[in-house]
Amino acid sequence: MATLLVTGGAGFIGSNFIHYWLKRRPADKLINLDALTYAGNLASLADVESNPQYQFVKGDIRDATLVNDLVSHADVIVHFAAESHVDRSILGPAAFIETNIQGTFSLLEAARQYKKRFHHISTDEVFGALVLDDTNKFTEATAYNPHSPYAASKAASDHLVRAYHTTYGVPITITNCSNNFGPYQHPEKFIPRMITNLIDGQPAKIYGDGKYVRDWLYVEDHCRAIDAVLERGKAGKTYLVGGMSEDVNNLDIAKKIVGYLNGDPEKDIEFVKDRPGHDRRYAVDWTHIKHELAWEPAHSFDEWLKLTVEWYQANEAWWRPLKEQAEAIYKTTGQ
């Protein structure tokens, strides 16, 4: 039996992780520390809020006093909390520096003081971009080359986490994941934004020519990978986590979603002005985690994209308020 401090547990991946962990390890205790910014939503955890093994604490990861107290009562820190939307980082980078760098520093200091295991969730965007129509993929040895304030802030936090292992001996692990999708993802993100737009009778909007390629990872597969790293990963190591959809571009995904909703791709897809610094292609080589920890994606992209569409169709009460809050941002950015 263990106690996990989960930061950002009211966010998309964090809430899915809490559901996953409580289901598979019901004897463990989970403490969810979340500041409940726009990306945090306790409605995502409504079905576990009465679970005696689950505790929610509203607070900021930069609050050293609060963080120290919570870390002192935990065995493991699983650090999801981050500002993560590239468009928002372009409009207002300061929050990304404060949360992603300063907040990670606060948690690392507590982990160092109380000698706790620290797992850091990061992104493949720290590596920059790959050439379209190439076969190369990111690996654990790829040099960092971030292209947005968001990616740069995550790159800085990755370096800080590794430095605390090398300098202070903090037992850390890092996972750099590809783009996640699935239930409870904020409707400002690419896949749920297209789904909810189409449900509302609006077009699915695509940046530029739509030929941007991402390696899509179903969120439950990501949770399984974190589980494998916490269980069997080696301190000080980084593991890349990807999906099985690297050959699918954004326009392909839009057409699939339109098809699932019985729409017409000629009428229901709209191309909009590209955003600054838009990376052309990401692709993750997850050979290392497969060989060392026996992990690989369990879900096909098409099957779980369809189930994700069905989840948003069935859960309008969850996403509707979030979408309304995000409309002002989309009007500003022209999306």
LINMOUR-V365744 format. One record per residue. N is the residue number from 1. RES is the residue in three letters. SS is DSSP state (a for helix, b for strand, c for the rest). Layout:
((N;RES;SS) (N;RES;SS))
This chain:
((1;MET;c) (2;ALA;c) (3;THR;b) (4;LEU;b) (5;LEU;b) (6;VAL;b) (7;THR;b) (8;GLY;c) (9;GLY;c) (10;ALA;c) (11;GLY;c) (12;PHE;a) (13;ILE;a) (14;GLY;a) (15;SER;a) (16;ASN;a) (17;PHE;a) (18;ILE;a) (19;HIS;a) (20;TYR;a) (21;TRP;a) (22;LEU;a) (23;LYS;a) (24;ARG;a) (25;ARG;c) (26;PRO;c) (27;ALA;c) (28;ASP;c) (29;LYS;b) (30;LEU;b) (31;ILE;b) (32;ASN;b) (33;LEU;b) (34;ASP;b) (35;ALA;c) (36;LEU;c) (37;THR;c) (38;TYR;c) (39;ALA;c) (40;GLY;c) (41;ASN;c) (42;LEU;a) (43;ALA;a) (44;SER;a) (45;LEU;a) (46;ALA;c) (47;ASP;c) (48;VAL;c) (49;GLU;c) (50;SER;c) (51;ASN;c) (52;PRO;c) (53;GLN;c) (54;TYR;b) (55;GLN;b) (56;PHE;b) (57;VAL;b) (58;LYS;b) (59;GLY;c) (60;ASP;c) (61;ILE;c) (62;ARG;c) (63;ASP;c) (64;ALA;a) (65;THR;a) (66;LEU;a) (67;VAL;a) (68;ASN;a) (69;ASP;a) (70;LEU;a) (71;VAL;a) (72;SER;a) (73;HIS;c) (74;ALA;c) (75;ASP;c) (76;VAL;b) (77;ILE;b) (78;VAL;b) (79;HIS;b) (80;PHE;c) (81;ALA;c) (82;ALA;c) (83;GLU;c) (84;SER;c) (85;HIS;c) (86;VAL;a) (87;ASP;a) (88;ARG;a) (89;SER;a) (90;ILE;a) (91;LEU;a) (92;GLY;c) (93;PRO;c) (94;ALA;a) (95;ALA;a) (96;PHE;a) (97;ILE;a) (98;GLU;a) (99;THR;a) (100;ASN;a) (101;ILE;a) (102;GLN;a) (103;GLY;a) (104;THR;a) (105;PHE;a) (106;SER;a) (107;LEU;a) (108;LEU;a) (109;GLU;a) (110;ALA;a) (111;ALA;a) (112;ARG;a) (113;GLN;a) (114;TYR;a) (115;LYS;c) (116;LYS;c) (117;ARG;b) (118;PHE;b) (119;HIS;b) (120;HIS;b) (121;ILE;b) (122;SER;b) (123;THR;b) (124;ASP;a) (125;GLU;a) (126;VAL;a) (127;PHE;a) (128;GLY;c) (129;ALA;c) (130;LEU;c) (131;VAL;c) (132;LEU;c) (133;ASP;c) (134;ASP;c) (135;THR;c) (136;ASN;c) (137;LYS;c) (138;PHE;b) (139;THR;c) (140;GLU;c) (141;ALA;c) (142;THR;c) (143;ALA;c) (144;TYR;c) (145;ASN;c) (146;PRO;c) (147;HIS;c) (148;SER;c) (149;PRO;a) (150;TYR;a) (151;ALA;a) (152;ALA;a) (153;SER;a) (154;LYS;a) (155;ALA;a) (156;ALA;a) (157;SER;a) (158;ASP;a) (159;HIS;a) (160;LEU;a) (161;VAL;a) (162;ARG;a) (163;ALA;a) (164;TYR;a) (165;HIS;a) (166;THR;a) (167;THR;a) (168;TYR;a) (169;GLY;c) (170;VAL;c) (171;PRO;c) (172;ILE;b) (173;THR;b) (174;ILE;b) (175;THR;b) (176;ASN;b) (177;CYS;b) (178;SER;c) (179;ASN;c) (180;ASN;b) (181;PHE;b) (182;GLY;c) (183;PRO;c) (184;TYR;c) (185;GLN;c) (186;HIS;c) (187;PRO;c) (188;GLU;c) (189;LYS;c) (190;PHE;a) (191;ILE;a) (192;PRO;a) (193;ARG;a) (194;MET;a) (195;ILE;a) (196;THR;a) (197;ASN;a) (198;LEU;a) (199;ILE;a) (200;ASP;c) (201;GLY;c) (202;GLN;c) (203;PRO;c) (204;ALA;b) (205;LYS;b) (206;ILE;b) (207;TYR;b) (208;GLY;c) (209;ASP;c) (210;GLY;c) (211;LYS;c) (212;TYR;c) (213;VAL;b) (214;ARG;c) (215;ASP;c) (216;TRP;c) (217;LEU;b) (218;TYR;b) (219;VAL;a) (220;GLU;a) (221;ASP;a) (222;HIS;a) (223;CYS;a) (224;ARG;a) (225;ALA;a) (226;ILE;a) (227;ASP;a) (228;ALA;a) (229;VAL;a) (230;LEU;a) (231;GLU;a) (232;ARG;a) (233;GLY;c) (234;LYS;c) (235;ALA;c) (236;GLY;c) (237;LYS;c) (238;THR;b) (239;TYR;b) (240;LEU;b) (241;VAL;b) (242;GLY;c) (243;GLY;c) (244;MET;c) (245;SER;c) (246;GLU;c) (247;ASP;c) (248;VAL;c) (249;ASN;b) (250;ASN;a) (251;LEU;a) (252;ASP;a) (253;ILE;a) (254;ALA;a) (255;LYS;a) (256;LYS;a) (257;ILE;a) (258;VAL;a) (259;GLY;a) (260;TYR;a) (261;LEU;c) (262;ASN;c) (263;GLY;c) (264;ASP;c) (265;PRO;a) (266;GLU;a) (267;LYS;a) (268;ASP;a) (269;ILE;b) (270;GLU;b) (271;PHE;b) (272;VAL;b) (273;LYS;c) (274;ASP;c) (275;ARG;c) (276;PRO;c) (277;GLY;c) (278;HIS;c) (279;ASP;c) (280;ARG;c) (281;ARG;b) (282;TYR;c) (283;ALA;c) (284;VAL;b) (285;ASP;c) (286;TRP;c) (287;THR;a) (288;HIS;a) (289;ILE;a) (290;LYS;a) (291;HIS;a) (292;GLU;a) (293;LEU;a) (294;ALA;c) (295;TRP;c) (296;GLU;c) (297;PRO;c) (298;ALA;c) (299;HIS;c) (300;SER;c) (301;PHE;a) (302;ASP;a) (303;GLU;a) (304;TRP;a) (305;LEU;a) (306;LYS;a) (307;LEU;a) (308;THR;a) (309;VAL;a) (310;GLU;a) (311;TRP;a) (312;TYR;a) (313;GLN;a) (314;ALA;a) (315;ASN;c) (316;GLU;a) (317;ALA;a) (318;TRP;a) (319;TRP;a) (320;ARG;a) (321;PRO;a) (322;LEU;a) (323;LYS;a) (324;GLU;a) (325;GLN;a) (326;ALA;a) (327;GLU;a) (328;ALA;a) (329;ILE;a) (330;TYR;a) (331;LYS;a) (332;THR;a) (333;THR;a) (334;GLY;c) (335;GLN;c))
